[in-house]
Amino acid sequence: MINRRDFILGSLTLTMLGSPLFSARAEALEKRNLVVIVMRGGMDGLTAVPPNDPVLASRRPDIMVEDTLPLNADFSLNPQLRQFHKCWQDGQASIYHATNIPYTMRSHFEGQDLMESGGRTPFAEQTGWLGRGIYAAQLDGLAISLPMPLLLRSPMAVDNYYPTNLRMPALPVIEKVRSTYPADSLLAQTMDKVIQRPVSMLKSTSSRDAHDLARTASRMLAKDDGPRVAVFDIEGFDTHASQGGGEGEHADKLADYDLILSRLKQGMGDAFNNTLVVTLTEFGRKLDQNGGSGTEHGYGTAVLLAGGLVKGGMIHADWPGLQKKQLYEGQDLNATMDARSIYCSAMAACFQVDFELLRRQVFWNEPLVDLTDQLFI
């Protein structure tokens, strides 16, 4: 049986979706890339983007972020987010603070299911909001090569490239297995699509290093006929002890994010101008540090937005404040915006499809706010 720590801790993976087999609609559109960086464990928005509020320092005396990077009069940036700060200065990064998915029960298992499915009831959905968005925008590919995260699961099979430490079988092995199934079966058709892929897409890497995976992603995303969607998965944000501020466990994970962003910007060249990089996490963390100089599971957090499709240099927030009466249940940063509004708007901008269509077909007509014009070019 998998335990909680095994579920939370791990390394970094990458899934890319949308090969040269992508749909006819995709071929007719300007290529816009959407990169989602999943921060599993509960990314602390108050550590990533600390408000310039003396309350924060008084409640976190041992894990306060020092030597922050300046943003505006109200907020600063963790010093490990140097590339994000450069994007900010270049007008290619913004932040949405005091936001999260509508989940408040603080369970990793439930929260991570809901952040990927986009639903309100844990384990009720078999597809993910990004997969449904791709399907609604008629951008589906044609096959499944390796297991796909819930976030990308769609009502229809989609084609994905999954460069993790899993090893793809040799083509003769795939062809032999293919021959044992009826030609009209879904599995046989799937294998046919895998066999038709370029050999380079059948190669995996044993590395889960952020350098290598981000380099792979930048090379593939920059191609005109390459993937349009990439999902990075960073685990380890569940810092119950020794969280640190500008240095420490949480800062190290933020540095992984920043390295991915740096490699994408360097490797994609001009294609970065048609790219959006957005973060996703299951919840934030409590305002108060605990006895182990860490933090417990909370509610509100921050979403980091980067890339040439972002209207840069802005912090968006209906800021609730950090006084006890302003906190969720007297202990967490409150969330004043449903983060699904951000993700629905991000898909509308990248997939070049109407927000209202996505709101209806992807998020079951939930009362989300169209932020497309506010956040994106």
C-alpha positions as CSV (number, residue, x, y, z in Angstrom):
1,M,0.0,0.0,0.0
2,I,1.3,3.5,-0.9
3,N,1.7,5.8,2.1
4,R,1.2,9.5,2.3
5,R,4.8,10.4,2.0
6,D,5.4,8.1,-1.0
7,F,2.4,9.7,-2.6
8,I,3.7,13.2,-2.1
9,L,7.5,12.9,-2.5
10,G,9.1,12.0,-5.8
11,S,10.9,13.5,-8.7
12,L,10.0,15.5,-11.8
13,T,8.2,14.3,-14.9
14,L,7.1,15.7,-18.2
15,T,4.2,14.9,-20.5
16,M,3.8,16.6,-23.9
17,L,0.7,16.3,-26.1
18,G,0.0,17.0,-29.7
19,S,2.3,15.4,-32.3
20,P,2.3,15.9,-36.0
21,L,-0.9,13.8,-35.8
22,F,-2.8,16.7,-34.3
23,S,-6.2,17.7,-35.7
24,A,-7.0,19.6,-38.9
25,R,-8.2,22.5,-36.8
26,A,-4.9,22.7,-35.0
27,E,-3.1,22.9,-38.4
28,A,-5.2,25.9,-39.4
29,L,-4.5,27.9,-36.2
30,E,-1.5,29.9,-35.1
31,K,0.6,27.6,-32.9
32,R,0.2,28.7,-29.3
33,N,1.8,26.5,-26.6
34,L,0.3,25.9,-23.1
35,V,2.7,24.6,-20.4
36,V,1.2,23.6,-17.1
37,I,3.6,23.2,-14.2
38,V,2.0,21.1,-11.4
39,M,3.4,21.8,-8.0
40,R,2.3,18.8,-5.9
41,G,2.1,19.0,-2.1
42,G,0.7,22.5,-1.7
43,M,2.7,25.4,-3.0
44,D,2.9,28.2,-0.4
45,G,1.9,31.4,-2.2
46,L,3.1,33.4,0.9
47,T,6.6,32.0,0.3
48,A,6.6,32.3,-3.4
49,V,5.1,35.8,-3.5
50,P,5.2,37.3,0.0
51,P,3.1,40.3,0.8
52,N,4.9,43.3,2.3
53,D,2.8,42.9,5.5
54,P,4.4,42.9,9.0
55,V,1.8,40.3,10.0
56,L,3.6,37.7,7.9
57,A,6.9,38.3,9.6
58,S,5.3,38.1,13.1
59,R,3.6,34.8,12.3
60,R,6.6,33.2,10.5
61,P,9.6,34.4,12.5
62,D,11.8,31.4,11.4
63,I,10.7,30.9,7.8
64,M,10.3,34.5,6.6
65,V,11.7,35.1,3.1
66,E,14.7,37.4,3.1
67,D,16.4,39.2,0.2
68,T,13.3,39.2,-1.9
69,L,13.1,40.4,-5.4
70,P,11.0,43.6,-5.8
71,L,7.7,43.5,-7.6
72,N,5.6,46.5,-6.4
73,A,4.8,48.3,-3.2
74,D,2.6,45.5,-1.9
75,F,4.4,42.2,-2.9
76,S,7.9,40.8,-3.4
77,L,9.2,37.6,-5.0
78,N,11.1,34.7,-3.6
79,P,14.8,35.1,-4.5
80,Q,14.8,31.6,-6.1
81,L,12.5,32.9,-8.8
82,R,15.2,34.9,-10.6
83,Q,14.1,33.8,-14.2
84,F,10.5,34.6,-13.4
85,H,11.6,38.0,-12.2
86,K,13.5,38.6,-15.4
87,C,10.3,37.7,-17.3
88,W,8.4,40.1,-15.1
89,Q,10.9,42.9,-16.0
90,D,10.5,42.0,-19.6
91,G,6.7,42.2,-19.5
92,Q,6.3,38.4,-19.8
93,A,5.2,37.4,-16.3
94,S,2.3,38.2,-13.9
95,I,0.8,36.7,-10.8
96,Y,-2.7,35.9,-9.6
97,H,-2.6,35.9,-5.8
98,A,-5.2,34.7,-3.2
99,T,-6.7,32.1,-5.5
100,N,-7.2,28.3,-5.5
101,I,-9.5,25.6,-6.7
102,P,-12.7,25.4,-4.6
103,Y,-11.3,22.8,-2.2
104,T,-10.8,23.4,1.5
105,M,-10.5,20.0,3.2
106,R,-6.6,19.8,3.1
107,S,-6.2,16.2,1.8
108,H,-3.5,15.7,-0.7
109,F,-5.3,12.7,-2.3
110,E,-8.6,14.6,-2.7
111,G,-7.0,18.0,-3.5
112,Q,-4.7,16.6,-6.3
113,D,-7.6,14.7,-7.8
114,L,-9.7,17.9,-7.9
115,M,-6.9,20.1,-9.2
116,E,-6.6,17.8,-12.2
117,S,-10.2,16.9,-12.8
118,G,-11.5,20.4,-12.2
119,G,-14.5,19.1,-10.3
120,R,-15.9,19.7,-6.9
121,T,-16.4,16.1,-5.6
122,P,-13.2,14.0,-5.1
123,F,-12.8,11.0,-7.4
124,A,-16.1,11.6,-9.2
125,E,-14.5,12.5,-12.6
126,Q,-12.5,10.2,-15.0
127,T,-11.2,13.1,-17.2
128,G,-9.2,16.2,-16.5
129,W,-10.0,19.8,-17.2
130,L,-7.1,20.2,-19.7
131,G,-8.0,17.0,-21.6
132,R,-11.6,18.2,-21.8
133,G,-10.5,21.6,-22.9
134,I,-8.4,20.1,-25.7
135,Y,-11.4,18.0,-26.8
136,A,-13.8,20.9,-26.6
137,A,-11.4,23.0,-28.8
138,Q,-11.3,20.1,-31.3
139,L,-7.5,19.8,-31.0
140,D,-7.5,16.1,-30.2
141,G,-4.7,13.8,-31.3
142,L,-5.2,10.2,-32.1
143,A,-3.6,7.7,-29.8
144,I,-2.2,6.9,-26.3
145,S,1.3,5.7,-26.0
146,L,1.9,5.5,-22.3
147,P,-0.2,6.2,-19.1
148,M,-1.4,9.8,-19.1
149,P,-2.0,12.0,-16.0
150,L,-5.7,12.6,-15.0
151,L,-5.2,16.3,-16.0
152,L,-4.9,15.3,-19.7
153,R,-7.4,12.5,-19.9
154,S,-10.0,13.3,-22.4
155,P,-13.4,11.9,-23.6
156,M,-11.4,10.7,-26.6
157,A,-7.9,9.2,-26.8
158,V,-5.2,11.7,-27.4
159,D,-1.6,11.3,-28.6
160,N,1.0,12.0,-26.0
161,Y,4.8,11.9,-25.6
162,Y,5.9,10.9,-22.1
163,P,9.7,11.2,-21.7
164,T,10.2,9.8,-18.2
165,N,12.3,7.0,-16.9
166,L,9.9,4.4,-18.4
167,R,11.4,2.6,-21.4
168,M,9.5,2.1,-24.6
169,P,9.5,-1.4,-26.1
170,A,11.4,-1.8,-29.3
171,L,9.3,-1.4,-32.5
172,P,9.4,-5.2,-33.3
173,V,8.0,-5.9,-29.9
174,I,5.2,-3.4,-30.4
175,E,4.4,-4.8,-33.8
176,K,4.3,-8.3,-32.5
177,V,1.9,-7.4,-29.7
178,R,-0.1,-5.4,-32.2
179,S,-0.6,-8.5,-34.4
180,T,-2.4,-10.3,-31.6
181,Y,-5.3,-7.9,-31.5
182,P,-8.1,-7.4,-34.1
183,A,-7.4,-4.7,-36.6
184,D,-10.5,-2.7,-35.6
185,S,-9.8,-2.8,-31.9
186,L,-8.9,0.4,-30.1
187,L,-5.6,-1.0,-28.8
188,A,-4.5,-2.1,-32.3
189,Q,-5.4,1.3,-33.7
190,T,-3.4,2.9,-30.8
191,M,-0.4,0.8,-31.5
192,D,-0.6,1.7,-35.2
193,K,-0.3,5.4,-34.3
194,V,2.6,4.7,-32.0
195,I,4.4,2.7,-34.8
196,Q,3.9,5.6,-37.2
197,R,5.6,8.0,-35.0
198,P,9.1,9.3,-35.7
199,V,11.8,7.2,-34.0
200,S,12.8,10.2,-31.9
201,M,9.4,10.2,-30.2
202,L,9.7,6.6,-29.2
203,K,12.9,7.2,-27.2
204,S,12.7,7.9,-23.5
205,T,15.2,9.3,-21.1
206,S,16.3,7.9,-17.8
207,S,16.6,11.5,-16.5
208,R,14.1,13.3,-14.4
209,D,16.3,16.3,-14.0
210,A,14.7,19.6,-14.6
211,H,17.6,20.6,-16.9
212,D,17.1,17.6,-19.2
213,L,13.3,17.6,-19.2
214,A,13.0,21.3,-19.9
215,R,15.5,21.1,-22.6
216,T,13.5,18.3,-24.2
217,A,10.3,20.3,-23.9
218,S,11.8,23.5,-25.3
219,R,13.1,21.6,-28.4
220,M,9.7,19.9,-29.1
221,L,7.5,22.8,-28.3
222,A,9.5,25.1,-30.6
223,K,8.7,22.9,-33.7
224,D,5.9,24.1,-35.9
225,D,4.5,20.6,-36.0
226,G,5.5,19.7,-32.5
227,P,3.4,19.4,-29.3
228,R,1.2,22.3,-28.2
229,V,0.7,21.2,-24.6
230,A,3.3,20.3,-22.0
231,V,2.7,19.3,-18.4
232,F,5.6,19.3,-15.9
233,D,5.0,17.6,-12.5
234,I,7.1,18.8,-9.6
235,E,6.6,17.0,-6.3
236,G,7.7,17.8,-2.8
237,F,6.0,21.1,-1.8
238,D,4.6,19.5,1.3
239,T,7.0,21.2,3.7
240,H,5.8,20.3,7.2
241,A,9.3,20.8,8.6
242,S,12.3,22.9,7.8
243,Q,10.4,24.8,5.1
244,G,12.8,27.7,5.0
245,G,12.2,31.1,3.3
246,G,14.5,32.2,0.6
247,E,16.5,29.0,1.1
248,G,15.4,25.6,2.2
249,E,13.0,22.8,1.0
250,H,10.2,25.0,-0.4
251,A,12.7,27.4,-2.0
252,D,14.5,24.4,-3.7
253,K,11.2,23.4,-5.3
254,L,10.6,26.9,-6.5
255,A,14.1,26.8,-8.0
256,D,13.1,23.7,-10.0
257,Y,10.1,25.7,-11.4
258,D,12.4,28.6,-12.2
259,L,14.9,26.4,-13.9
260,I,12.2,24.9,-16.1
261,L,11.1,28.4,-17.0
262,S,14.7,29.5,-17.8
263,R,15.3,26.5,-20.1
264,L,12.0,27.0,-21.9
265,K,12.8,30.6,-22.5
266,Q,16.3,29.9,-23.7
267,G,15.5,26.8,-25.8
268,M,12.3,28.0,-27.5
269,G,13.6,31.2,-29.0
270,D,10.8,33.1,-30.7
271,A,8.3,30.4,-29.9
272,F,8.3,31.5,-26.3
273,N,6.5,34.6,-27.5
274,N,3.5,32.3,-28.3
275,T,3.7,30.4,-25.1
276,L,1.9,30.5,-21.8
277,V,3.4,28.8,-18.7
278,V,0.9,28.5,-15.8
279,T,1.2,26.8,-12.3
280,L,-1.2,24.4,-10.6
281,T,-1.3,23.2,-7.0
282,E,-3.9,21.5,-4.8
283,F,-3.9,24.1,-2.0
284,G,-1.7,26.7,-0.2
285,R,-0.4,26.5,3.4
286,K,-1.4,28.0,6.7
287,L,-0.2,31.4,7.7
288,D,1.5,30.3,11.0
289,Q,4.7,28.4,11.0
290,N,4.4,25.1,13.0
291,G,6.8,23.8,15.7
292,G,9.0,22.2,13.1
293,S,9.6,25.5,11.3
294,G,7.3,24.3,8.5
295,T,3.7,24.9,7.6
296,E,0.5,22.8,7.5
297,H,-2.0,22.5,4.7
298,G,-4.0,25.6,3.9
299,Y,-6.2,27.1,1.3
300,G,-5.3,30.2,-0.7
301,T,-2.2,30.3,-2.8
302,A,-0.7,32.1,-5.9
303,V,-0.7,31.2,-9.6
304,L,2.4,32.2,-11.6
305,L,1.9,33.2,-15.2
306,A,4.8,33.5,-17.6
307,G,5.5,33.6,-21.4
308,G,4.9,35.9,-24.3
309,L,1.1,35.4,-24.2
310,V,0.9,37.0,-20.7
311,K,0.0,40.7,-20.1
312,G,3.1,41.1,-17.9
313,G,4.2,43.1,-14.9
314,M,0.9,42.8,-12.9
315,I,-0.3,41.2,-9.7
316,H,-4.0,40.4,-9.9
317,A,-5.7,39.9,-6.5
318,D,-8.8,40.8,-4.5
319,W,-6.4,40.7,-1.6
320,P,-8.2,39.6,1.6
321,G,-5.5,40.5,4.1
322,L,-3.7,38.5,6.8
323,Q,-5.5,39.7,9.9
324,K,-7.2,36.8,11.8
325,K,-10.7,37.9,10.8
326,Q,-9.6,38.0,7.1
327,L,-8.2,34.5,7.1
328,Y,-10.1,31.4,6.0
329,E,-11.2,29.6,9.2
330,G,-8.9,32.1,11.0
331,Q,-5.7,30.3,9.8
332,D,-5.3,30.3,6.0
333,L,-4.9,32.9,3.3
334,N,-8.3,33.1,1.8
335,A,-9.0,32.5,-1.9
336,T,-11.0,35.3,-3.5
337,M,-10.9,33.9,-7.1
338,D,-11.7,30.4,-8.3
339,A,-8.5,29.4,-10.0
340,R,-10.5,27.4,-12.6
341,S,-11.4,30.9,-14.0
342,I,-7.7,31.4,-14.7
343,Y,-7.3,27.9,-16.3
344,C,-10.4,28.3,-18.4
345,S,-9.1,31.7,-19.6
346,A,-5.7,30.2,-20.3
347,M,-7.2,27.5,-22.5
348,A,-9.4,30.1,-24.3
349,A,-6.3,32.2,-25.1
350,C,-4.0,29.3,-26.1
351,F,-6.6,27.1,-27.9
352,Q,-8.2,30.2,-29.5
353,V,-11.7,29.2,-28.6
354,D,-14.5,31.0,-26.8
355,F,-14.3,31.1,-23.0
356,E,-18.1,30.5,-22.6
357,L,-17.8,27.3,-24.7
358,L,-15.1,26.0,-22.4
359,R,-16.9,27.1,-19.3
360,R,-20.0,25.1,-20.4
361,Q,-18.3,22.0,-21.8
362,V,-15.2,21.7,-19.5
363,F,-16.4,23.1,-16.2
364,W,-20.1,22.1,-16.3
365,N,-21.4,25.7,-16.6
366,E,-19.9,26.7,-13.2
367,P,-20.0,30.5,-12.5
368,L,-16.4,31.2,-13.6
369,V,-15.1,34.6,-14.5
370,D,-13.8,35.3,-18.0
371,L,-10.3,36.7,-17.3
372,T,-9.0,36.2,-20.9
373,D,-8.6,39.8,-21.9
374,Q,-7.4,40.8,-18.4
375,L,-4.6,38.3,-18.2
376,F,-3.5,37.4,-21.8
377,I,-2.6,38.9,-25.1
